[in-house]
């Protein structure tokens, strides 16, 4: 086994690099880890580059890492590897109100995540956050923060692997490619990643603080 951590950064959270380096030092020898870093490139290009870097060193797995994770559990990589899925992500909440899970299922089976519904409806409103699920769950869309992908997956899906669809997110595009190839991503709900300081502890406070303000803005109440 050889795992490459593919990190792409733009404006890293101040907590990111200290957290990531602790994680890397802890896991480097056990998982024969390598490290690929791309900075300041468009997300789709950066993701493609870290895949190529992982292929060059004949990695078995690629761990996609984004620069707004601020905490991961000590055993995160052990649990992701143990799950033995083609694509598996830890649980994380969106950093935007109302801070829903970024492990999601499609509401309609015929919808394409990256392009919205055939009738032109946007897909994001037709994805179900799997907030209350437990254990390892099959999903249709997962985020790319500390998400582990077996390298053989890139031989099974068509190029371009990463691009921006109408919804605007490369994770939507990639997960569409997976589903077209008959591969479902999975979420590990037992691994709780802190995403830009949003986690199980801070979410209730953030909802209480931001909810009324955003509601007033929506209703145009001053």
VEXDREN-2710 file (C-alpha; in Angstrom, 1 decimal):
% VEXDREN-2710
k/r/px/py/pz
1/UNK/0.0/0.0/0.0
2/UNK/1.2/3.5/-0.8
3/UNK/-1.0/6.5/0.0
4/UNK/-0.4/10.0/-1.5
5/UNK/-1.9/12.9/0.3
6/UNK/-2.9/15.4/-2.4
7/UNK/-3.2/18.8/-0.9
8/UNK/-4.4/21.8/-2.9
9/UNK/-4.4/25.2/-1.3
10/UNK/-5.6/28.7/-2.1
11/UNK/-6.0/30.7/1.2
12/UNK/-5.4/28.1/3.9
13/UNK/-7.1/28.4/7.2
14/UNK/-4.4/29.3/9.8
15/UNK/-5.1/26.1/11.6
16/UNK/-4.7/23.9/8.5
17/UNK/-0.9/23.4/8.2
18/UNK/-0.2/22.6/11.8
19/UNK/-3.0/20.1/11.9
20/UNK/-2.1/18.5/8.6
21/UNK/1.6/18.2/9.4
22/UNK/0.8/16.5/12.7
23/UNK/-1.5/14.1/10.8
24/UNK/1.2/13.4/8.1
25/UNK/4.0/12.7/10.6
26/UNK/1.8/10.3/12.5
27/UNK/0.8/8.3/9.4
28/UNK/3.8/8.6/7.1
29/UNK/5.6/5.4/7.9
30/UNK/2.6/3.2/8.7
31/UNK/0.9/3.9/5.4
32/UNK/4.0/4.5/3.3
33/UNK/2.7/8.0/2.6
34/UNK/3.8/10.5/0.0
35/UNK/2.8/14.2/-0.3
36/UNK/1.8/16.2/-3.3
37/UNK/1.0/19.9/-3.0
38/UNK/-0.5/22.3/-5.5
39/UNK/-1.1/25.9/-4.6
40/UNK/-3.0/28.7/-6.3
41/UNK/-4.4/26.8/-9.2
42/UNK/-8.1/26.4/-10.1
43/UNK/-9.5/23.5/-8.1
44/UNK/-10.2/21.1/-11.1
45/UNK/-6.6/21.6/-12.4
46/UNK/-5.1/21.1/-8.9
47/UNK/-7.1/17.9/-8.4
48/UNK/-6.0/16.5/-11.8
49/UNK/-2.3/17.4/-11.0
50/UNK/-2.3/15.5/-7.7
51/UNK/-3.8/12.4/-9.4
52/UNK/-1.0/12.5/-12.0
53/UNK/1.6/12.9/-9.2
54/UNK/0.1/9.9/-7.4
55/UNK/0.2/7.8/-10.6
56/UNK/3.9/8.7/-11.1
57/UNK/4.8/7.1/-7.8
58/UNK/2.5/4.2/-8.3
59/UNK/0.3/5.0/-5.3
60/UNK/-2.5/2.6/-4.4
61/UNK/-4.6/5.4/-2.9
62/UNK/-5.0/9.1/-3.1
63/UNK/-6.2/11.1/-0.1
64/UNK/-7.7/14.4/-1.3
65/UNK/-7.1/17.2/1.2
66/UNK/-8.5/20.7/1.1
67/UNK/-7.1/23.7/3.0
68/UNK/-10.1/24.5/5.2
69/UNK/-10.1/21.4/7.4
70/UNK/-9.1/22.4/10.9
71/UNK/-9.3/19.1/12.9
72/UNK/-9.3/15.4/12.0
73/UNK/-9.3/12.5/14.5
74/UNK/-6.0/10.7/15.1
75/UNK/-7.4/7.4/13.6
76/UNK/-9.0/8.9/10.5
77/UNK/-6.7/7.3/8.0
78/UNK/-6.8/3.9/9.7
79/UNK/-10.6/3.9/9.6
80/UNK/-10.9/5.1/6.0
81/UNK/-8.4/2.3/4.9
82/UNK/-10.2/-0.3/7.0
83/UNK/-13.5/0.5/5.3
84/UNK/-12.0/-0.7/2.0
85/UNK/-14.3/1.4/-0.3
86/UNK/-13.4/2.8/-3.8
87/UNK/-14.2/6.3/-2.5
88/UNK/-14.9/7.2/1.1
89/UNK/-15.2/10.5/2.9
90/UNK/-15.4/11.4/6.6
91/UNK/-18.4/13.2/7.8
92/UNK/-18.2/17.0/7.6
93/UNK/-20.7/19.8/7.7
94/UNK/-20.9/22.6/5.1
95/UNK/-19.3/25.8/6.3
96/UNK/-22.4/27.7/5.1
97/UNK/-25.7/28.1/6.8
98/UNK/-27.6/25.9/7.7
99/UNK/-24.4/23.8/8.0
100/UNK/-25.8/20.5/6.6
101/UNK/-23.9/17.3/6.1
102/UNK/-21.7/17.1/3.0
103/UNK/-22.6/13.4/2.6
104/UNK/-25.6/13.5/0.4
105/UNK/-28.1/11.4/-1.6
106/UNK/-30.0/12.4/-4.8
107/UNK/-33.7/13.0/-4.3
108/UNK/-34.4/11.9/-7.9
109/UNK/-32.6/8.9/-9.5
110/UNK/-32.6/10.5/-13.0
111/UNK/-30.9/13.8/-12.0
112/UNK/-27.3/14.6/-12.9
113/UNK/-25.7/16.3/-9.9
114/UNK/-23.3/18.6/-11.8
115/UNK/-26.0/19.9/-14.3
116/UNK/-29.2/19.9/-12.2
117/UNK/-32.4/18.3/-13.1
118/UNK/-33.6/17.8/-16.8
119/UNK/-36.2/20.5/-16.2
120/UNK/-33.5/23.0/-15.3
121/UNK/-33.9/22.8/-11.6
122/UNK/-30.6/23.1/-9.7
123/UNK/-29.3/19.9/-8.2
124/UNK/-28.1/21.4/-4.8
125/UNK/-31.8/21.9/-3.8
126/UNK/-32.5/18.3/-4.7
127/UNK/-29.8/16.6/-2.7
128/UNK/-30.6/15.1/0.7
129/UNK/-28.0/15.6/3.5
130/UNK/-27.6/12.4/5.4
131/UNK/-27.3/14.2/8.7
132/UNK/-28.8/11.5/10.9
133/UNK/-27.1/8.4/9.4
134/UNK/-24.6/6.3/11.3
135/UNK/-21.7/4.1/10.3
136/UNK/-20.6/3.7/6.7
137/UNK/-23.3/4.9/4.3
138/UNK/-23.7/4.7/0.5
139/UNK/-24.1/8.2/-0.9
140/UNK/-24.4/10.0/-4.3
141/UNK/-22.2/13.0/-3.5
142/UNK/-19.4/13.5/-1.0
143/UNK/-17.0/16.3/-0.4
144/UNK/-13.2/16.1/-1.1
145/UNK/-11.7/16.9/2.3
146/UNK/-9.6/14.0/3.6
147/UNK/-11.5/11.7/1.1
148/UNK/-9.7/8.5/0.2
149/UNK/-9.9/7.2/-3.4
150/UNK/-8.4/4.0/-4.7
151/UNK/-6.2/4.8/-7.7
152/UNK/-7.8/2.1/-9.8
153/UNK/-11.0/4.3/-9.8
154/UNK/-9.3/6.6/-12.3
155/UNK/-9.0/3.8/-14.8
156/UNK/-12.7/3.1/-14.5
157/UNK/-14.2/6.5/-15.1
158/UNK/-14.0/8.7/-18.2
159/UNK/-12.1/11.9/-18.5
160/UNK/-12.2/14.7/-17.7
161/UNK/-12.3/13.5/-14.1
162/UNK/-12.7/17.0/-12.7
163/UNK/-14.6/20.0/-14.2
164/UNK/-17.1/22.7/-13.3
165/UNK/-20.7/21.9/-14.1
166/UNK/-23.7/24.2/-13.9
167/UNK/-23.7/23.7/-10.2
168/UNK/-20.1/24.9/-10.1
169/UNK/-18.5/22.2/-7.9
170/UNK/-15.8/19.7/-9.0
171/UNK/-17.0/17.2/-6.4
172/UNK/-20.4/17.2/-8.2
173/UNK/-18.7/16.4/-11.5
174/UNK/-16.5/13.7/-10.1
175/UNK/-19.4/12.0/-8.3
176/UNK/-21.4/12.0/-11.6
177/UNK/-18.5/10.3/-13.3
178/UNK/-18.5/7.7/-10.5
179/UNK/-22.2/7.0/-10.7
180/UNK/-22.0/6.7/-14.5
181/UNK/-19.4/3.9/-14.0
182/UNK/-21.6/2.2/-11.4
183/UNK/-19.4/3.3/-8.5
184/UNK/-21.0/4.9/-5.4
185/UNK/-19.0/7.1/-3.0
186/UNK/-19.4/6.4/0.7
187/UNK/-19.5/8.5/3.8
188/UNK/-18.0/7.4/7.1
189/UNK/-20.3/9.0/9.6
190/UNK/-18.2/7.8/12.5
191/UNK/-15.3/10.0/11.5
192/UNK/-16.1/13.6/12.3
193/UNK/-13.9/16.2/10.5
194/UNK/-14.0/19.9/11.5
195/UNK/-14.6/21.9/8.4
196/UNK/-13.6/25.6/8.7
197/UNK/-14.4/25.4/12.5
198/UNK/-17.9/23.8/11.9
199/UNK/-18.4/20.6/13.7
200/UNK/-20.9/18.9/16.1
201/UNK/-19.9/21.2/18.9
202/UNK/-20.0/24.5/17.1
203/UNK/-23.0/23.9/14.8
204/UNK/-25.7/24.6/17.4
205/UNK/-24.0/27.9/18.3
206/UNK/-23.6/28.9/14.7
207/UNK/-27.3/28.1/13.9
208/UNK/-28.4/30.2/16.9
209/UNK/-26.1/33.1/16.0
210/UNK/-26.6/33.2/12.2
211/UNK/-30.1/31.8/11.7
212/UNK/-32.2/34.8/12.8
213/UNK/-29.9/37.3/11.0
214/UNK/-30.2/35.4/7.7
215/UNK/-33.9/35.0/8.1
216/UNK/-34.3/38.8/8.6
217/UNK/-32.2/39.4/5.5
218/UNK/-34.3/37.0/3.5
219/UNK/-37.5/38.8/4.7
220/UNK/-35.9/42.2/4.2
221/UNK/-36.6/43.1/7.8
222/UNK/-34.6/45.9/9.3
END
